[in-house]
Structures are given as structure tokens and as C-alpha cells.
Amino acid sequence: MRAAPGTLVSAVTNSVARRVPRFAGDRLETARRHQQRTTEDELTDEQIDTAVGSVFSTYGRYFADTARLQGLSAAAVDQGFSYEGFEHIEDGVAAGKGTILALPHLGGWEWAGSWLTKVPGYEVTVVVEPVENEEVRQFMHGWRESIGMHVVPLGPKVGSEITSALRANHIVCLMSDRNLGGGGVEVDFFGERTLLPGGPATMALRTGARIVPLAVYHRGDVSHAIVRPPVPVEREGRLREDVKRITQYLAAELELLIRKQPDQWIVLQPNWPSDS
């Protein structure tokens, strides 16, 4: 993929990805439910099928772009990226207490992380899901570090490692639209109660870091980031209640970002109790 022209990679990836849904089983049905949830209008079956096709194409492009990143120069990464609201990240870095980027699994977030390390030259720490296959885990870990990111696996030490990164004024990227592992905070998310991770709120309250909601969309040949203003983070009472309030605020921000392009939201796992 690094050797082939981008237009050829895109054409092949899209062709393959469009055929994947017929073999996706439960993930196909989950994607269909998520599309109806995240779209404000009632969708016809045909509209849902079209949206789900776009979801799988987005996933294919995500992997293709990710594979290409390692061989790209800073200029090439910059050419493939656009943004609005970047001042909210700059302000967070200038404040010196770390910045938490709270993202949904949408579009090309890896491209944004690479851009942050290669163009403005920020220190970026990413928290990643555990992978059972050790060989795959080592490959992905090495790949992310090769494009300039510090990698923290989700696990028992994640809290202390994120705290250290924020105190060193890193940008910490947290995927915030799925609750992984134990715990979680109950919130209203797209009109249903579910659990979302309380980590962004907890870390922000402990360190003084800003929480900046962000989503990265595929727009033609580029990845386009929309950066929202920071989430209000103040202590008002007990820590548990403050975390719940802030996480609910963040859930509303994630809704807003996902609704802009729900057919690029590539969560294919159950995300609400009613999905079980």
C-alpha cells in the first residue's frame, strides 16, 4: 500500500470493503442498528444499507491510510489533512497541563495523530485496546511508535501512565465512545442509557488537563478534523458525581460529532444494553 499510488489503493480498498458486509454476520446487524440510532430521521432499509456500506468502506480506508502513513513525509501528511478549531488544541498545549483529545471511532483518527507529531511537533500519547495476538500487538505498537506516538496499552497501569503523560504536557488521545473493561459511567447517549468511559473526566479533574472533543472525517482525498471547544471541567461536589456530569457533557459532544457523518462511525460492536 505504501508503494502503490493513493488513487489505486483507494479504488481497491473501496471495492473490497463494499463486499465485506455480506460476510459480517452479527457486526452487520450491529452496524444497521447504530445507523438508525445515530440518524435523527427514520431511515428506509435501502438508506440503512447504503449507510452501512459506507461504514465498511470507511473502515477499509482507515486501514489503507494507516498502512500508508509510515512511509509519508511530514509534507505529505500535511497535504492530506485539514482542520477547523485547531486553536482549542493550541490553547491546551499553551496552558501546560496536558490536553485530552476525546474522540469517537470515526473516519481517520490515526492520520490526525500522525499530523500532530509530524507537523506542529507535539508529543502525542495514545491509549490502545489490548490485542490477544502478541505478534499483532507488537507490530501495531511498533508501527504507532514509528510515526511518533507514545503508546499506552489499556490495562492496570494505564491511569498512572496517562497522568505522567499529561503532567509532561502531552496530548493524550482517548477513544471515548465505547466502554472497555470494567467500570464506566452511565449516561444518556443517542436517547438510550449506556456506559461510556469515565477516564477523560477523571484524568482531567486530577491533573487540570483540558478535555477537547474532536472527530476526524474523510472529506474527499483528505482527513478533516473538527475540534470542539473544551468541555467544562470543574469540581462541584463529590468526585463520582463530577465525573458523571462531565462524562454526560462529553457524551453530548460526541453525539454532535457523530451525527455530522454517522456513516463514517465504525463501531461494529454492541454499544448499548439493548444490543445484547
C-alpha positions as CSV (number, residue, x, y, z in Angstrom):
1,M,0.0,0.0,0.0
2,R,2.9,2.3,0.7
3,A,4.3,1.7,-2.8
4,A,1.1,1.9,-4.8
5,P,-0.5,5.3,-5.9
6,G,-3.1,6.5,-3.4
7,T,-5.8,6.5,-6.1
8,L,-5.2,2.8,-6.8
9,V,-5.2,1.9,-3.1
10,S,-8.5,3.8,-2.6
11,A,-10.2,2.1,-5.5
12,V,-9.1,-1.4,-4.5
13,T,-9.9,-0.9,-0.8
14,N,-13.3,0.5,-1.5
15,S,-14.1,-2.4,-3.9
16,V,-13.1,-5.0,-1.3
17,A,-14.8,-3.2,1.7
18,R,-18.1,-2.9,-0.1
19,R,-18.2,-6.7,-0.3
20,V,-17.4,-7.3,3.3
21,P,-20.9,-6.7,4.9
22,R,-22.4,-9.8,3.3
23,F,-19.9,-11.9,5.4
24,A,-20.0,-9.7,8.6
25,G,-22.8,-11.6,10.4
26,D,-23.6,-10.0,13.8
27,R,-21.4,-7.0,13.1
28,L,-23.6,-6.2,10.0
29,E,-26.7,-6.2,12.2
30,T,-25.0,-4.1,14.8
31,A,-23.9,-1.5,12.2
32,R,-27.5,-1.3,11.0
33,R,-28.8,-0.6,14.5
34,H,-26.2,2.0,15.1
35,Q,-27.0,3.8,11.8
36,Q,-30.7,4.1,12.8
37,R,-29.7,5.3,16.3
38,T,-27.4,8.0,15.1
39,T,-29.5,9.4,12.4
40,E,-32.2,11.8,13.5
41,D,-34.6,10.9,10.7
42,E,-36.3,7.5,10.3
43,L,-34.3,5.6,7.6
44,T,-35.6,3.2,5.0
45,D,-34.0,-0.2,4.6
46,E,-32.3,1.0,1.4
47,Q,-30.9,4.1,3.2
48,I,-29.6,1.9,6.0
49,D,-27.9,-0.5,3.6
50,T,-26.3,2.5,1.8
51,A,-25.1,3.9,5.1
52,V,-23.7,0.5,6.3
53,G,-21.8,0.1,3.0
54,S,-20.2,3.5,3.7
55,V,-19.3,2.3,7.2
56,F,-17.4,-0.6,5.9
57,S,-15.8,1.5,3.2
58,T,-14.7,3.9,5.9
59,Y,-13.1,1.1,7.8
60,G,-11.3,-0.1,4.7
61,R,-9.9,3.4,4.1
62,Y,-8.9,3.7,7.7
63,F,-6.7,0.6,7.4
64,A,-5.3,1.6,4.0
65,D,-4.4,5.1,5.1
66,T,-2.9,3.7,8.3
67,A,-0.7,1.4,6.3
68,R,0.5,4.3,4.1
69,L,1.3,6.7,7.0
70,Q,4.6,5.1,8.0
71,G,6.2,6.0,4.6
72,L,4.9,9.5,4.3
73,S,6.9,12.7,4.9
74,A,5.6,15.5,7.1
75,A,4.7,17.5,4.0
76,A,2.7,14.6,2.5
77,V,0.8,14.1,5.8
78,D,0.1,17.8,6.0
79,Q,-1.2,17.8,2.4
80,G,-3.7,15.1,3.3
81,F,-5.1,16.9,6.3
82,S,-7.3,19.9,7.0
83,Y,-8.9,21.2,10.2
84,E,-11.1,23.7,11.9
85,G,-11.0,24.7,15.6
86,F,-7.3,23.8,16.0
87,E,-6.9,26.8,18.3
88,H,-8.5,24.8,21.1
89,I,-5.6,22.3,20.9
90,E,-3.1,25.1,20.7
91,D,-4.6,26.7,23.8
92,G,-4.5,23.5,25.7
93,V,-0.8,23.0,24.9
94,A,0.0,26.6,25.8
95,A,-1.7,26.1,29.2
96,G,0.9,23.5,30.0
97,K,-1.2,20.9,31.9
98,G,-1.8,18.4,29.2
99,T,-4.6,18.1,26.7
100,I,-7.0,15.2,26.4
101,L,-8.4,14.7,22.9
102,A,-11.7,12.7,23.3
103,L,-12.6,11.1,20.1
104,P,-15.2,8.8,18.6
105,H,-14.1,5.8,16.4
106,L,-14.9,7.9,13.3
107,G,-13.0,8.5,10.0
108,G,-9.2,8.8,10.0
109,W,-8.1,9.5,13.6
110,E,-4.7,7.8,13.1
111,W,-3.9,10.4,10.3
112,A,-4.7,13.2,12.8
113,G,-2.3,11.7,15.4
114,S,0.5,11.4,12.8
115,W,-0.1,15.0,11.7
116,L,0.1,16.3,15.3
117,T,3.5,14.6,15.8
118,K,5.0,15.5,12.3
119,V,3.7,19.0,11.6
120,P,3.2,21.0,14.8
121,G,5.6,18.6,16.5
122,Y,3.6,17.8,19.6
123,E,4.2,14.9,22.0
124,V,1.2,12.6,21.5
125,T,0.3,9.6,23.7
126,V,-2.3,7.2,22.6
127,V,-4.2,4.6,24.6
128,V,-4.9,1.4,22.7
129,E,-7.1,-1.6,23.2
130,P,-5.4,-4.8,24.2
131,V,-4.8,-7.3,21.4
132,E,-4.8,-11.0,22.2
133,N,-2.3,-12.0,19.5
134,E,1.1,-11.0,20.8
135,E,2.7,-10.8,17.4
136,V,0.0,-8.4,16.1
137,R,0.2,-6.4,19.3
138,Q,3.9,-5.9,18.9
139,F,3.5,-5.0,15.2
140,M,0.9,-2.3,15.9
141,H,2.8,-1.0,18.9
142,G,6.0,-0.6,16.8
143,W,4.1,0.9,13.9
144,R,2.5,3.6,16.0
145,E,5.8,4.5,17.7
146,S,7.5,4.6,14.3
147,I,5.2,7.5,13.3
148,G,5.9,9.4,16.5
149,M,3.3,8.3,19.0
150,H,3.8,7.1,22.6
151,V,1.7,4.0,23.1
152,V,0.0,3.0,26.3
153,P,-1.9,-0.3,26.3
154,L,-5.2,-0.3,28.2
155,G,-4.5,-2.2,31.5
156,P,-3.8,-1.8,35.2
157,K,-1.1,0.8,34.7
158,V,-3.0,3.0,32.2
159,G,-4.1,5.6,34.8
160,S,-0.6,6.3,36.1
161,E,0.9,6.4,32.6
162,I,-1.7,8.8,31.3
163,T,-1.2,11.0,34.4
164,S,2.5,11.1,33.8
165,A,2.0,12.0,30.1
166,L,-0.4,14.8,30.9
167,R,2.0,16.2,33.5
168,A,4.6,16.3,30.8
169,N,2.2,18.3,28.7
170,H,1.5,15.6,26.2
171,I,-1.6,15.4,24.0
172,V,-3.4,12.3,25.1
173,C,-5.8,10.7,22.7
174,L,-8.6,8.7,24.3
175,M,-11.3,6.9,22.2
176,S,-14.3,7.8,24.3
177,D,-17.4,6.4,22.6
178,R,-17.0,2.8,23.8
179,N,-16.6,1.5,27.3
180,L,-13.9,-1.2,27.5
181,G,-13.1,-3.2,30.6
182,G,-14.7,-2.7,33.9
183,G,-16.3,0.4,35.3
184,G,-17.8,3.0,33.1
185,V,-20.2,5.9,33.7
186,E,-23.9,5.6,32.9
187,V,-25.0,8.3,30.5
188,D,-27.7,9.1,28.0
189,F,-26.2,8.5,24.6
190,F,-28.4,8.9,21.4
191,G,-31.5,8.6,23.5
192,E,-30.6,5.3,25.4
193,R,-28.8,4.7,28.6
194,T,-25.4,3.1,28.3
195,L,-21.9,3.2,29.8
196,L,-19.1,5.4,28.5
197,P,-15.6,5.6,29.9
198,G,-15.1,7.9,32.8
199,G,-11.3,8.2,32.2
200,P,-11.3,11.5,30.4
201,A,-13.3,13.2,33.2
202,T,-11.3,11.5,36.0
203,M,-7.9,12.4,34.4
204,A,-8.9,16.0,33.8
205,L,-10.1,16.5,37.3
206,R,-6.9,15.0,38.8
207,T,-4.4,16.8,36.6
208,G,-6.1,20.1,35.4
209,A,-5.8,19.0,31.8
210,R,-8.4,20.2,29.2
211,I,-10.8,17.8,27.5
212,V,-11.1,18.7,23.9
213,P,-13.7,16.8,21.8
214,L,-12.5,16.0,18.3
215,A,-13.6,14.0,15.3
216,V,-11.7,13.3,12.0
217,Y,-13.8,12.8,8.9
218,H,-12.9,11.6,5.4
219,R,-13.6,14.5,3.0
220,G,-12.6,13.5,-0.5
221,D,-8.9,12.8,-0.5
222,V,-8.1,14.4,2.9
223,S,-8.8,13.7,6.5
224,H,-10.6,16.7,8.0
225,A,-10.7,17.3,11.8
226,I,-13.4,19.3,13.6
227,V,-12.2,20.4,17.0
228,R,-14.8,21.5,19.5
229,P,-14.3,23.9,22.4
230,P,-13.1,22.3,25.7
231,V,-15.6,20.5,27.9
232,P,-16.2,22.4,31.2
233,V,-14.2,20.7,33.9
234,E,-14.8,21.9,37.5
235,R,-15.1,20.4,40.9
236,E,-18.6,21.0,42.2
237,G,-19.0,18.2,44.8
238,R,-18.1,14.5,45.2
239,L,-15.7,13.1,42.6
240,R,-18.1,10.5,41.4
241,E,-20.9,13.0,40.7
242,D,-18.4,15.4,39.0
243,V,-17.2,12.6,36.7
244,K,-20.7,11.6,35.8
245,R,-21.7,15.2,35.0
246,I,-18.6,15.8,32.8
247,T,-19.0,12.5,31.0
248,Q,-22.6,13.3,30.2
249,Y,-21.5,16.6,28.8
250,L,-18.8,14.8,26.7
251,A,-21.4,12.3,25.5
252,A,-23.5,15.1,24.1
253,E,-20.4,16.4,22.3
254,L,-19.7,13.0,20.8
255,E,-23.3,12.8,19.6
256,L,-22.9,16.1,17.8
257,L,-19.7,15.0,16.1
258,I,-21.0,11.5,15.1
259,R,-24.3,13.0,13.7
260,K,-22.3,15.1,11.3
261,Q,-21.3,11.9,9.5
262,P,-22.8,8.8,11.1
263,D,-21.9,6.6,8.0
264,Q,-18.3,7.0,9.0
265,W,-18.7,5.9,12.6
266,I,-17.0,2.5,12.6
267,V,-18.2,1.0,15.9
268,L,-19.3,-2.5,14.9
269,Q,-19.6,-3.9,18.4
270,P,-22.7,-3.8,20.7
271,N,-22.6,-0.4,22.5
272,W,-25.9,-0.4,24.3
273,P,-27.5,-2.9,26.6
274,S,-30.3,-3.4,24.1
275,D,-27.7,-4.7,21.6
276,S,-27.2,-7.8,23.6
